[in-house]
Amino acid sequence: MLDALRFYAPPLLVGCFFVTMLVNGNHRPRTDAQRAVRLGLAGLGLSLIVLTPVGYSLIGRAGIPNLARLLGHGFMLVVAWAGLAFVAHLTMRPQEASRRSVRVAWWFAAGFVLLAVLFALAPIDVDDVRFAGRYAGTAWVLEYWVVYAGCLTPAFAVVARESWRFARITSDLVLSLGLRLIAAGAVCALTYHVHKGLYFASVRFGLGYPVVPALDKYLPLAANVLVFVGSTVRWWAPRVGLSALVAWIGRYRTYLGLRPLWLGLYEASPHIALEPPRSALADLLPGDLGLRLYRRVIEIRDGRIALRPYLDPEVAASARRNAARVGLSGQELDAFVEATVLADALRARSLGVRTPAPDAPVGVPGGGDMGSDTAFLTDVARAYRRVSRSDNVERLA
């Protein structure tokens, strides 16, 4: 029963996904990255189907023993190519990504031709779905696997690395989850192919590599399921309520992240808040989060207005020069400058030092709407915590 699930559940999942896409009219991807994902999933599904016992037996009737093995591996090369194309479209300009994808496609095509040659040379005359157990020590099988793994492992390594890297920098938590699952699946695939290569070499040359049936059974299963679930996260996340949950968690993290900046401004100007601050523990309690986050952003802006007499343009100019010198740019630079100016203004107010009215007042950076302004203030709050800590260290010294 478990073996049947292991063989047939993954291709069934992939098939259900494509059927649902057709029924809902979403079978046409809108971007090159989506096309790569769909092609990769199609290759994965076809590879899984032909390597099931039933698929293997049906293809074997064509008269070429173990042809299903070659076809399944060919479809996996399509999966690897699609993964690299997806990464390219995530990290490169469209034209550059397209050129890279074409070059990689030729590489995989050449790899498949070499696999076909080695397959024809190997004396594997009996059709057997348990190919490795029967033919591990047969001539040309190790060479076949070296070529196959040589095509796949660099591709899976790149997919794992770039998916994980992009997952860490994207603000889309659902996408981040999907990319992390893809990276985990690619690592499982890498581990399996290295393990299998060591096994073939051990049988061929008597190296004594241990036989671990669990790795043969469950590493491919884990790799296939993780890649499928990660690749389709945009499809299933809204249907199970995950997208709404992730959005709520994101708003909650933003609300809590703004607390140190808001609290500093409140202590300087208590009139900005409709309600006094609650304890940090009480802030964790659920409630009308949308309204609370909206009020926190507005009150931070009101707190800045109240600090206007203490905002020093020279501090802003100095902070901008220092930040640019260490490589900050764009919104990250603006957020650091704003945090530095606010920290200095709060310190000046606490000491009763009023800045003379400047000829050129300090500008008010931020977003053009509530969403972008909230994102900007979140960066300001993050920088403010660092600036405040450094100020405290300097005072203690």
C-alpha atoms as a printed R data frame, in Angstrom:
    type eleno elety resid chain resno       x      y       z
1   ATOM     1    CA   MET     A     1   0.000  0.000   0.000
2   ATOM     2    CA   LEU     A     2   2.777  2.422   0.937
3   ATOM     3    CA   ASP     A     3   4.679  1.590  -2.252
4   ATOM     4    CA   ALA     A     4   1.532  2.228  -4.303
5   ATOM     5    CA   LEU     A     5   1.136  5.646  -2.661
6   ATOM     6    CA   ARG     A     6   4.802  6.407  -3.239
7   ATOM     7    CA   PHE     A     7   4.535  5.577  -6.941
8   ATOM     8    CA   TYR     A     8   1.094  6.925  -7.807
9   ATOM     9    CA   ALA     A     9   0.262  9.778  -5.409
10  ATOM    10    CA   PRO     A    10   2.767 12.341  -6.824
11  ATOM    11    CA   PRO     A    11   1.716 11.948 -10.492
12  ATOM    12    CA   LEU     A    12  -1.917 12.048  -9.378
13  ATOM    13    CA   LEU     A    13  -1.282 15.369  -7.624
14  ATOM    14    CA   VAL     A    14   0.353 16.824 -10.712
15  ATOM    15    CA   GLY     A    15  -2.480 15.551 -12.906
16  ATOM    16    CA   CYS     A    16  -5.126 17.076 -10.621
17  ATOM    17    CA   PHE     A    17  -3.341 20.409 -10.793
18  ATOM    18    CA   PHE     A    18  -3.375 20.514 -14.591
19  ATOM    19    CA   VAL     A    19  -6.985 19.335 -14.774
20  ATOM    20    CA   THR     A    20  -7.994 22.105 -12.373
21  ATOM    21    CA   MET     A    21  -6.105 24.648 -14.487
22  ATOM    22    CA   LEU     A    22  -8.003 23.529 -17.580
23  ATOM    23    CA   VAL     A    23 -11.386 23.531 -15.856
24  ATOM    24    CA   ASN     A    24 -10.836 27.009 -14.413
25  ATOM    25    CA   GLY     A    25  -9.498 28.416 -17.677
26  ATOM    26    CA   ASN     A    26  -6.089 29.236 -16.161
27  ATOM    27    CA   HIS     A    27  -4.092 27.000 -18.482
28  ATOM    28    CA   ARG     A    28  -2.319 29.902 -20.203
29  ATOM    29    CA   PRO     A    29   0.563 31.295 -18.115
30  ATOM    30    CA   ARG     A    30   0.978 35.063 -18.230
31  ATOM    31    CA   THR     A    31   4.751 35.412 -17.737
32  ATOM    32    CA   ASP     A    32   7.900 33.611 -18.840
33  ATOM    33    CA   ALA     A    33   8.534 32.541 -15.238
34  ATOM    34    CA   GLN     A    34   5.051 30.994 -15.081
35  ATOM    35    CA   ARG     A    35   5.651 29.215 -18.396
36  ATOM    36    CA   ALA     A    36   8.849 27.746 -17.006
37  ATOM    37    CA   VAL     A    37   7.011 26.536 -13.905
38  ATOM    38    CA   ARG     A    38   4.211 24.943 -15.938
39  ATOM    39    CA   LEU     A    39   6.693 23.249 -18.258
40  ATOM    40    CA   GLY     A    40   8.677 21.973 -15.283
41  ATOM    41    CA   LEU     A    41   5.554 20.576 -13.665
42  ATOM    42    CA   ALA     A    42   4.538 18.910 -16.926
43  ATOM    43    CA   GLY     A    43   7.976 17.318 -17.192
44  ATOM    44    CA   LEU     A    44   7.787 16.191 -13.573
45  ATOM    45    CA   GLY     A    45   4.358 14.650 -14.084
46  ATOM    46    CA   LEU     A    46   5.366 12.808 -17.234
47  ATOM    47    CA   SER     A    47   8.557 11.515 -15.610
48  ATOM    48    CA   LEU     A    48   6.608 10.219 -12.633
49  ATOM    49    CA   ILE     A    49   3.976  8.583 -14.853
50  ATOM    50    CA   VAL     A    50   6.386  6.671 -17.090
51  ATOM    51    CA   LEU     A    51   8.367  5.421 -14.063
52  ATOM    52    CA   THR     A    52   5.347  3.951 -12.289
53  ATOM    53    CA   PRO     A    53   5.108  0.150 -12.562
54  ATOM    54    CA   VAL     A    54   2.114  0.431 -14.903
55  ATOM    55    CA   GLY     A    55   3.738  3.079 -17.091
56  ATOM    56    CA   TYR     A    56   6.998  1.167 -17.171
57  ATOM    57    CA   SER     A    57   5.240 -2.015 -18.270
58  ATOM    58    CA   LEU     A    58   3.176 -0.302 -20.980
59  ATOM    59    CA   ILE     A    59   6.190  1.454 -22.502
60  ATOM    60    CA   GLY     A    60   8.167 -1.779 -22.327
61  ATOM    61    CA   ARG     A    61   5.700 -3.312 -24.777
62  ATOM    62    CA   ALA     A    62   7.219 -1.101 -27.477
63  ATOM    63    CA   GLY     A    63   9.997 -3.682 -27.673
64  ATOM    64    CA   ILE     A    64  12.853 -1.654 -26.181
65  ATOM    65    CA   PRO     A    65  13.613 -2.888 -22.650
66  ATOM    66    CA   ASN     A    66  13.739 -0.170 -19.988
67  ATOM    67    CA   LEU     A    67  12.862  2.558 -22.476
68  ATOM    68    CA   ALA     A    68  10.701  4.092 -19.742
69  ATOM    69    CA   ARG     A    69  13.866  4.727 -17.716
70  ATOM    70    CA   LEU     A    70  15.428  6.783 -20.502
71  ATOM    71    CA   LEU     A    71  12.178  8.663 -21.136
72  ATOM    72    CA   GLY     A    72  11.679  9.383 -17.432
73  ATOM    73    CA   HIS     A    73  15.200 10.740 -17.161
74  ATOM    74    CA   GLY     A    74  14.665 12.818 -20.283
75  ATOM    75    CA   PHE     A    75  11.599 14.418 -18.732
76  ATOM    76    CA   MET     A    76  13.643 15.134 -15.599
77  ATOM    77    CA   LEU     A    77  16.124 17.023 -17.764
78  ATOM    78    CA   VAL     A    78  13.167 19.148 -18.832
79  ATOM    79    CA   VAL     A    79  12.394 19.755 -15.155
80  ATOM    80    CA   ALA     A    80  15.992 20.846 -14.508
81  ATOM    81    CA   TRP     A    81  15.960 23.152 -17.531
82  ATOM    82    CA   ALA     A    82  12.664 24.684 -16.422
83  ATOM    83    CA   GLY     A    83  14.076 25.278 -12.939
84  ATOM    84    CA   LEU     A    84  17.057 27.153 -14.366
85  ATOM    85    CA   ALA     A    85  14.779 29.131 -16.693
86  ATOM    86    CA   PHE     A    86  12.561 30.065 -13.741
87  ATOM    87    CA   VAL     A    87  15.573 31.257 -11.734
88  ATOM    88    CA   ALA     A    88  16.869 33.194 -14.738
89  ATOM    89    CA   HIS     A    89  13.574 35.041 -15.154
90  ATOM    90    CA   LEU     A    90  13.566 35.840 -11.438
91  ATOM    91    CA   THR     A    91  17.066 37.280 -11.371
92  ATOM    92    CA   MET     A    92  17.802 38.614 -14.884
93  ATOM    93    CA   ARG     A    93  16.374 40.983 -17.439
94  ATOM    94    CA   PRO     A    94  13.899 39.258 -19.805
95  ATOM    95    CA   GLN     A    95  16.131 39.216 -22.904
96  ATOM    96    CA   GLU     A    96  19.163 38.021 -20.964
97  ATOM    97    CA   ALA     A    97  17.089 35.329 -19.249
98  ATOM    98    CA   SER     A    98  15.747 34.116 -22.605
99  ATOM    99    CA   ARG     A    99  19.238 33.883 -24.101
100 ATOM   100    CA   ARG     A   100  20.486 31.990 -21.046
101 ATOM   101    CA   SER     A   101  17.542 29.581 -21.252
102 ATOM   102    CA   VAL     A   102  18.232 28.814 -24.918
103 ATOM   103    CA   ARG     A   103  21.912 28.071 -24.222
104 ATOM   104    CA   VAL     A   104  21.011 25.800 -21.325
105 ATOM   105    CA   ALA     A   105  18.410 24.009 -23.468
106 ATOM   106    CA   TRP     A   106  21.108 23.088 -25.994
107 ATOM   107    CA   TRP     A   107  23.277 21.789 -23.146
108 ATOM   108    CA   PHE     A   108  20.500 19.527 -21.882
109 ATOM   109    CA   ALA     A   109  19.685 18.361 -25.404
110 ATOM   110    CA   ALA     A   110  23.312 17.298 -25.866
111 ATOM   111    CA   GLY     A   111  23.177 15.571 -22.485
112 ATOM   112    CA   PHE     A   112  20.102 13.590 -23.519
113 ATOM   113    CA   VAL     A   113  21.756 12.492 -26.773
114 ATOM   114    CA   LEU     A   114  24.733 11.188 -24.787
115 ATOM   115    CA   LEU     A   115  22.370  9.413 -22.391
116 ATOM   116    CA   ALA     A   116  20.656  7.734 -25.331
117 ATOM   117    CA   VAL     A   117  24.002  6.534 -26.684
118 ATOM   118    CA   LEU     A   118  25.040  5.074 -23.301
119 ATOM   119    CA   PHE     A   119  21.584  3.533 -22.907
120 ATOM   120    CA   ALA     A   120  21.980  1.792 -26.264
121 ATOM   121    CA   LEU     A   121  25.441  0.499 -25.317
122 ATOM   122    CA   ALA     A   122  24.378 -0.937 -21.948
123 ATOM   123    CA   PRO     A   123  23.344 -4.631 -21.994
124 ATOM   124    CA   ILE     A   124  20.021 -4.123 -20.204
125 ATOM   125    CA   ASP     A   125  17.893 -6.586 -22.100
126 ATOM   126    CA   VAL     A   126  15.200 -7.345 -19.487
127 ATOM   127    CA   ASP     A   127  12.546 -4.736 -18.739
128 ATOM   128    CA   ASP     A   128  12.601 -4.187 -14.958
129 ATOM   129    CA   VAL     A   129  11.143 -1.263 -13.021
130 ATOM   130    CA   ARG     A   130  13.665 -1.990 -10.237
131 ATOM   131    CA   PHE     A   131  16.428 -0.984 -12.589
132 ATOM   132    CA   ALA     A   132  19.140 -0.108 -10.054
133 ATOM   133    CA   GLY     A   133  18.898 -3.365  -8.143
134 ATOM   134    CA   ARG     A   134  19.197 -5.420 -11.319
135 ATOM   135    CA   TYR     A   135  21.713 -3.451 -13.363
136 ATOM   136    CA   ALA     A   136  23.871 -1.523 -10.854
137 ATOM   137    CA   GLY     A   137  27.029 -3.418 -11.808
138 ATOM   138    CA   THR     A   138  26.327 -3.629 -15.550
139 ATOM   139    CA   ALA     A   139  28.700 -2.010 -18.028
140 ATOM   140    CA   TRP     A   140  27.846  1.540 -19.083
141 ATOM   141    CA   VAL     A   141  25.190  1.991 -16.350
142 ATOM   142    CA   LEU     A   142  27.551  3.902 -14.042
143 ATOM   143    CA   GLU     A   143  28.668  6.053 -16.989
144 ATOM   144    CA   TYR     A   144  25.038  6.658 -17.849
145 ATOM   145    CA   TRP     A   145  24.334  7.816 -14.304
146 ATOM   146    CA   VAL     A   146  27.417 10.051 -14.188
147 ATOM   147    CA   VAL     A   147  26.202 11.876 -17.298
148 ATOM   148    CA   TYR     A   148  22.652 12.077 -15.967
149 ATOM   149    CA   ALA     A   149  23.751 13.366 -12.554
150 ATOM   150    CA   GLY     A   150  26.260 15.677 -14.250
151 ATOM   151    CA   CYS     A   151  23.374 17.372 -16.058
152 ATOM   152    CA   LEU     A   152  21.050 17.529 -13.066
153 ATOM   153    CA   THR     A   153  23.179 18.277 -10.017
154 ATOM   154    CA   PRO     A   154  24.580 21.662 -11.152
155 ATOM   155    CA   ALA     A   155  21.072 22.716 -12.171
156 ATOM   156    CA   PHE     A   156  19.527 21.647  -8.874
157 ATOM   157    CA   ALA     A   157  22.354 23.334  -6.957
158 ATOM   158    CA   VAL     A   158  21.669 26.632  -8.737
159 ATOM   159    CA   VAL     A   159  17.903 26.298  -8.210
160 ATOM   160    CA   ALA     A   160  18.381 25.562  -4.507
161 ATOM   161    CA   ARG     A   161  20.804 28.446  -3.966
162 ATOM   162    CA   GLU     A   162  18.939 31.084  -5.945
163 ATOM   163    CA   SER     A   163  15.484 30.079  -4.695
164 ATOM   164    CA   TRP     A   164  16.655 30.310  -1.091
165 ATOM   165    CA   ARG     A   165  18.423 33.628  -1.716
166 ATOM   166    CA   PHE     A   166  15.390 35.177  -3.397
167 ATOM   167    CA   ALA     A   167  13.107 33.805  -0.672
168 ATOM   168    CA   ARG     A   168  15.127 35.757   1.906
169 ATOM   169    CA   ILE     A   169  14.813 39.099   0.124
170 ATOM   170    CA   THR     A   170  11.255 39.031  -1.219
171 ATOM   171    CA   SER     A   171   8.559 40.750   0.821
172 ATOM   172    CA   ASP     A   172   5.907 38.329  -0.507
173 ATOM   173    CA   LEU     A   173   5.679 35.743   2.269
174 ATOM   174    CA   VAL     A   174   3.673 33.250   0.187
175 ATOM   175    CA   LEU     A   175   6.246 33.410  -2.601
176 ATOM   176    CA   SER     A   176   9.004 33.103  -0.006
177 ATOM   177    CA   LEU     A   177   7.412 29.932   1.356
178 ATOM   178    CA   GLY     A   178   7.117 28.446  -2.142
179 ATOM   179    CA   LEU     A   179  10.735 29.241  -2.973
180 ATOM   180    CA   ARG     A   180  11.967 27.695   0.269
181 ATOM   181    CA   LEU     A   181  10.014 24.511  -0.484
182 ATOM   182    CA   ILE     A   182  11.506 24.402  -3.995
183 ATOM   183    CA   ALA     A   183  14.986 24.865  -2.525
184 ATOM   184    CA   ALA     A   184  14.379 22.046  -0.037
185 ATOM   185    CA   GLY     A   185  13.131 19.780  -2.831
186 ATOM   186    CA   ALA     A   186  16.197 20.577  -4.938
187 ATOM   187    CA   VAL     A   187  18.466 19.672  -2.006
188 ATOM   188    CA   CYS     A   188  16.649 16.345  -1.615
189 ATOM   189    CA   ALA     A   189  17.125 15.677  -5.331
190 ATOM   190    CA   LEU     A   190  20.810 16.568  -5.101
191 ATOM   191    CA   THR     A   191  21.286 14.225  -2.165
192 ATOM   192    CA   TYR     A   192  19.517 11.396  -3.988
193 ATOM   193    CA   HIS     A   193  21.576 11.689  -7.158
194 ATOM   194    CA   VAL     A   194  24.866 11.805  -5.242
195 ATOM   195    CA   HIS     A   195  23.755  8.803  -3.166
196 ATOM   196    CA   LYS     A   196  22.744  6.865  -6.257
197 ATOM   197    CA   GLY     A   197  26.008  7.618  -8.020
198 ATOM   198    CA   LEU     A   198  27.966  6.336  -5.010
199 ATOM   199    CA   TYR     A   199  25.818  3.201  -4.976
200 ATOM   200    CA   PHE     A   200  26.457  2.446  -8.669
201 ATOM   201    CA   ALA     A   201  30.182  3.074  -8.230
202 ATOM   202    CA   SER     A   202  30.250  0.847  -5.142
203 ATOM   203    CA   VAL     A   203  28.598 -2.075  -6.912
204 ATOM   204    CA   ARG     A   204  30.799 -1.624  -9.977
205 ATOM   205    CA   PHE     A   205  34.113 -1.357  -8.119
206 ATOM   206    CA   GLY     A   206  33.353 -3.037  -4.781
207 ATOM   207    CA   LEU     A   207  33.712  0.111  -2.658
208 ATOM   208    CA   GLY     A   208  31.411 -1.081   0.128
209 ATOM   209    CA   TYR     A   209  28.985  1.838   0.036
210 ATOM   210    CA   PRO     A   210  26.049  0.879   2.308
211 ATOM   211    CA   VAL     A   211  22.652  0.122   0.830
212 ATOM   212    CA   VAL     A   212  20.051  2.463   2.378
213 ATOM   213    CA   PRO     A   213  16.599  1.532   1.027
214 ATOM   214    CA   ALA     A   214  14.942  4.469   2.802
215 ATOM   215    CA   LEU     A   215  16.991  6.948   0.750
216 ATOM   216    CA   ASP     A   216  15.994  5.253  -2.503
217 ATOM   217    CA   LYS     A   217  12.338  5.270  -1.536
218 ATOM   218    CA   TYR     A   218  11.795  8.573   0.191
219 ATOM   219    CA   LEU     A   219  14.356 11.090  -1.099
220 ATOM   220    CA   PRO     A   220  12.795 11.157  -4.601
221 ATOM   221    CA   LEU     A   221   9.338 11.269  -3.047
222 ATOM   222    CA   ALA     A   222  10.310 14.193  -0.807
223 ATOM   223    CA   ALA     A   223  11.974 16.015  -3.701
224 ATOM   224    CA   ASN     A   224   8.980 15.601  -6.015
225 ATOM   225    CA   VAL     A   225   6.380 16.600  -3.420
226 ATOM   226    CA   LEU     A   226   8.348 19.605  -2.134
227 ATOM   227    CA   VAL     A   227   9.005 20.941  -5.629
228 ATOM   228    CA   PHE     A   228   5.377 20.414  -6.653
229 ATOM   229    CA   VAL     A   229   3.947 22.043  -3.517
230 ATOM   230    CA   GLY     A   230   6.401 24.943  -3.720
231 ATOM   231    CA   SER     A   231   5.799 25.512  -7.441
232 ATOM   232    CA   THR     A   232   2.011 25.586  -7.033
233 ATOM   233    CA   VAL     A   233   1.870 27.648  -3.843
234 ATOM   234    CA   ARG     A   234   0.209 30.558  -5.689
235 ATOM   235    CA   TRP     A   235  -2.582 28.197  -6.700
236 ATOM   236    CA   TRP     A   236  -3.315 26.384  -3.430
237 ATOM   237    CA   ALA     A   237  -2.464 29.039  -0.838
238 ATOM   238    CA   PRO     A   238  -5.627 31.154  -1.409
239 ATOM   239    CA   ARG     A   239  -7.805 28.039  -1.471
240 ATOM   240    CA   VAL     A   240  -6.721 26.836   1.972
241 ATOM   241    CA   GLY     A   241  -6.696 30.292   3.550
242 ATOM   242    CA   LEU     A   242  -2.907 30.481   3.725
243 ATOM   243    CA   SER     A   243  -2.678 33.717   1.741
244 ATOM   244    CA   ALA     A   244  -5.047 35.476   4.142
245 ATOM   245    CA   LEU     A   245  -3.174 34.094   7.143
246 ATOM   246    CA   VAL     A   246   0.191 35.149   5.743
247 ATOM   247    CA   ALA     A   247  -1.125 38.644   4.973
248 ATOM   248    CA   TRP     A   248  -2.436 38.941   8.548
249 ATOM   249    CA   ILE     A   249   0.889 37.775   9.969
250 ATOM   250    CA   GLY     A   250   2.689 40.292   7.756
251 ATOM   251    CA   ARG     A   251   0.517 43.145   9.038
252 ATOM   252    CA   TYR     A   252   1.069 41.970  12.595
253 ATOM   253    CA   ARG     A   253   4.832 41.891  12.158
254 ATOM   254    CA   THR     A   254   4.710 45.388  10.683
255 ATOM   255    CA   TYR     A   255   2.586 46.634  13.576
256 ATOM   256    CA   LEU     A   256   4.989 45.226  16.155
257 ATOM   257    CA   GLY     A   257   8.031 46.395  14.193
258 ATOM   258    CA   LEU     A   258   6.771 49.993  14.279
259 ATOM   259    CA   ARG     A   259   6.366 49.923  18.075
260 ATOM   260    CA   PRO     A   260   9.878 51.155  19.105
261 ATOM   261    CA   LEU     A   261   9.708 54.169  16.773
262 ATOM   262    CA   TRP     A   262   6.110 54.953  17.738
263 ATOM   263    CA   LEU     A   263   6.920 54.624  21.440
264 ATOM   264    CA   GLY     A   264   9.870 57.012  21.163
265 ATOM   265    CA   LEU     A   265   7.689 59.608  19.453
266 ATOM   266    CA   TYR     A   266   4.842 59.064  21.931
267 ATOM   267    CA   GLU     A   267   7.122 59.637  24.934
268 ATOM   268    CA   ALA     A   268   8.168 62.957  23.391
269 ATOM   269    CA   SER     A   269   4.628 63.978  22.371
270 ATOM   270    CA   PRO     A   270   1.906 61.973  24.150
271 ATOM   271    CA   HIS     A   271  -0.856 63.974  22.440
272 ATOM   272    CA   ILE     A   272  -0.248 62.136  19.130
273 ATOM   273    CA   ALA     A   273  -1.947 58.935  20.372
274 ATOM   274    CA   LEU     A   274  -5.660 58.305  20.790
275 ATOM   275    CA   GLU     A   275  -4.820 55.774  23.493
276 ATOM   276    CA   PRO     A   276  -1.787 55.375  25.777
277 ATOM   277    CA   PRO     A   277   0.623 52.573  24.904
278 ATOM   278    CA   ARG     A   278  -0.214 49.092  26.066
279 ATOM   279    CA   SER     A   279   2.347 46.651  27.366
280 ATOM   280    CA   ALA     A   280   4.410 44.712  24.857
281 ATOM   281    CA   LEU     A   281   2.493 41.583  25.888
282 ATOM   282    CA   ALA     A   282  -0.883 43.271  25.332
283 ATOM   283    CA   ASP     A   283   0.284 44.356  21.874
284 ATOM   284    CA   LEU     A   284   0.466 40.680  20.981
285 ATOM   285    CA   LEU     A   285  -3.255 40.197  21.602
286 ATOM   286    CA   PRO     A   286  -5.481 39.991  18.513
287 ATOM   287    CA   GLY     A   287  -7.887 42.770  17.709
288 ATOM   288    CA   ASP     A   288  -8.800 45.138  14.907
289 ATOM   289    CA   LEU     A   289  -5.331 44.945  13.445
290 ATOM   290    CA   GLY     A   290  -6.082 46.977  10.327
291 ATOM   291    CA   LEU     A   291  -7.295 49.955  12.366
292 ATOM   292    CA   ARG     A   292  -4.467 49.664  14.889
293 ATOM   293    CA   LEU     A   293  -1.826 49.588  12.161
294 ATOM   294    CA   TYR     A   294  -3.441 52.553  10.387
295 ATOM   295    CA   ARG     A   295  -3.456 54.565  13.609
296 ATOM   296    CA   ARG     A   296   0.153 53.679  14.372
297 ATOM   297    CA   VAL     A   297   1.316 54.973  10.966
298 ATOM   298    CA   ILE     A   298  -0.705 58.195  11.307
299 ATOM   299    CA   GLU     A   299   0.537 58.768  14.862
300 ATOM   300    CA   ILE     A   300   4.160 58.307  13.776
301 ATOM   301    CA   ARG     A   301   3.635 60.959  11.135
302 ATOM   302    CA   ASP     A   302   2.009 63.255  13.723
303 ATOM   303    CA   GLY     A   303   4.959 62.638  16.035
304 ATOM   304    CA   ARG     A   304   7.353 63.752  13.321
305 ATOM   305    CA   ILE     A   305   5.372 66.954  12.827
306 ATOM   306    CA   ALA     A   306   5.610 67.628  16.561
307 ATOM   307    CA   LEU     A   307   9.413 67.259  16.336
308 ATOM   308    CA   ARG     A   308   9.741 69.735  13.482
309 ATOM   309    CA   PRO     A   309  11.517 72.431  15.592
310 ATOM   310    CA   TYR     A   310  14.208 69.886  16.498
311 ATOM   311    CA   LEU     A   311  14.880 68.432  13.032
312 ATOM   312    CA   ASP     A   312  18.399 69.414  11.978
313 ATOM   313    CA   PRO     A   313  19.150 69.559   8.222
314 ATOM   314    CA   GLU     A   314  22.875 69.273   8.920
315 ATOM   315    CA   VAL     A   315  22.282 65.938  10.659
316 ATOM   316    CA   ALA     A   316  20.286 64.789   7.634
317 ATOM   317    CA   ALA     A   317  23.029 65.819   5.203
318 ATOM   318    CA   SER     A   318  25.753 64.168   7.288
319 ATOM   319    CA   ALA     A   319  23.740 60.960   7.660
320 ATOM   320    CA   ARG     A   320  23.120 60.840   3.923
321 ATOM   321    CA   ARG     A   321  26.822 61.227   3.142
322 ATOM   322    CA   ASN     A   322  27.814 58.532   5.635
323 ATOM   323    CA   ALA     A   323  25.122 56.132   4.448
324 ATOM   324    CA   ALA     A   324  26.043 56.599   0.784
325 ATOM   325    CA   ARG     A   325  29.698 56.030   1.674
326 ATOM   326    CA   VAL     A   326  28.942 52.562   3.042
327 ATOM   327    CA   GLY     A   327  26.841 51.603   0.020
328 ATOM   328    CA   LEU     A   328  23.246 52.341   1.060
329 ATOM   329    CA   SER     A   329  20.953 53.574  -1.697
330 ATOM   330    CA   GLY     A   330  17.306 54.107  -2.564
331 ATOM   331    CA   GLN     A   331  14.705 53.583   0.127
332 ATOM   332    CA   GLU     A   332  17.209 51.952   2.459
333 ATOM   333    CA   LEU     A   333  19.310 55.137   2.407
334 ATOM   334    CA   ASP     A   334  16.269 57.407   2.884
335 ATOM   335    CA   ALA     A   335  15.069 55.270   5.796
336 ATOM   336    CA   PHE     A   336  18.459 55.411   7.507
337 ATOM   337    CA   VAL     A   337  18.623 59.187   7.120
338 ATOM   338    CA   GLU     A   338  15.095 59.616   8.466
339 ATOM   339    CA   ALA     A   339  15.821 57.355  11.446
340 ATOM   340    CA   THR     A   340  19.013 59.276  12.240
341 ATOM   341    CA   VAL     A   341  17.223 62.629  12.015
342 ATOM   342    CA   LEU     A   342  14.380 61.457  14.261
343 ATOM   343    CA   ALA     A   343  16.755 59.948  16.845
344 ATOM   344    CA   ASP     A   344  18.748 63.189  16.925
345 ATOM   345    CA   ALA     A   345  15.564 65.281  17.201
346 ATOM   346    CA   LEU     A   346  14.274 63.165  20.109
347 ATOM   347    CA   ARG     A   347  17.603 63.559  21.883
348 ATOM   348    CA   ALA     A   348  17.611 67.326  21.258
349 ATOM   349    CA   ARG     A   349  14.067 67.635  22.584
350 ATOM   350    CA   SER     A   350  14.912 65.680  25.732
351 ATOM   351    CA   LEU     A   351  17.808 68.091  26.342
352 ATOM   352    CA   GLY     A   352  15.696 71.142  25.509
353 ATOM   353    CA   VAL     A   353  17.909 72.122  22.571
354 ATOM   354    CA   ARG     A   354  15.786 73.764  19.902
355 ATOM   355    CA   THR     A   355  17.279 73.882  16.399
356 ATOM   356    CA   PRO     A   356  17.129 77.331  14.766
357 ATOM   357    CA   ALA     A   357  14.607 77.493  11.933
358 ATOM   358    CA   PRO     A   358  16.524 76.304   8.834
359 ATOM   359    CA   ASP     A   359  16.449 78.115   5.523
360 ATOM   360    CA   ALA     A   360  15.912 74.713   3.865
361 ATOM   361    CA   PRO     A   361  13.745 72.524   6.135
362 ATOM   362    CA   VAL     A   362  14.340 68.786   6.385
363 ATOM   363    CA   GLY     A   363  12.344 66.993   3.707
364 ATOM   364    CA   VAL     A   364   9.612 64.473   4.516
365 ATOM   365    CA   PRO     A   365  10.449 61.217   2.719
366 ATOM   366    CA   GLY     A   366   7.963 58.379   2.472
367 ATOM   367    CA   GLY     A   367   5.524 56.555   0.244
368 ATOM   368    CA   GLY     A   368   2.819 57.961  -1.978
369 ATOM   369    CA   ASP     A   369   0.013 55.976  -0.344
370 ATOM   370    CA   MET     A   370  -0.734 54.179   2.905
371 ATOM   371    CA   GLY     A   371   0.787 50.878   1.769
372 ATOM   372    CA   SER     A   372   4.083 52.296   0.492
373 ATOM   373    CA   ASP     A   373   4.332 54.732   3.413
374 ATOM   374    CA   THR     A   374   3.844 51.876   5.868
375 ATOM   375    CA   ALA     A   375   6.624 49.943   4.133
376 ATOM   376    CA   PHE     A   376   8.903 52.977   4.303
377 ATOM   377    CA   LEU     A   377   8.214 53.582   7.996
378 ATOM   378    CA   THR     A   378   8.890 49.909   8.673
379 ATOM   379    CA   ASP     A   379  12.378 50.412   7.213
380 ATOM   380    CA   VAL     A   380  12.739 53.601   9.267
381 ATOM   381    CA   ALA     A   381  11.753 51.749  12.450
382 ATOM   382    CA   ARG     A   382  14.280 49.003  11.702
383 ATOM   383    CA   ALA     A   383  17.045 51.589  11.180
384 ATOM   384    CA   TYR     A   384  15.880 53.545  14.234
385 ATOM   385    CA   ARG     A   385  16.480 50.521  16.474
386 ATOM   386    CA   ARG     A   386  20.066 50.304  15.226
387 ATOM   387    CA   VAL     A   387  20.667 54.041  15.560
388 ATOM   388    CA   SER     A   388  19.165 54.112  19.061
389 ATOM   389    CA   ARG     A   389  21.350 51.202  20.200
390 ATOM   390    CA   SER     A   390  24.500 52.906  18.895
391 ATOM   391    CA   ASP     A   391  23.514 56.140  20.656
392 ATOM   392    CA   ASN     A   392  23.001 54.260  23.918
393 ATOM   393    CA   VAL     A   393  26.405 52.604  23.586
394 ATOM   394    CA   GLU     A   394  28.063 55.968  22.988
395 ATOM   395    CA   ARG     A   395  26.387 57.496  26.051
396 ATOM   396    CA   LEU     A   396  27.428 54.563  28.234
397 ATOM   397    CA   ALA     A   397  31.010 54.868  26.994
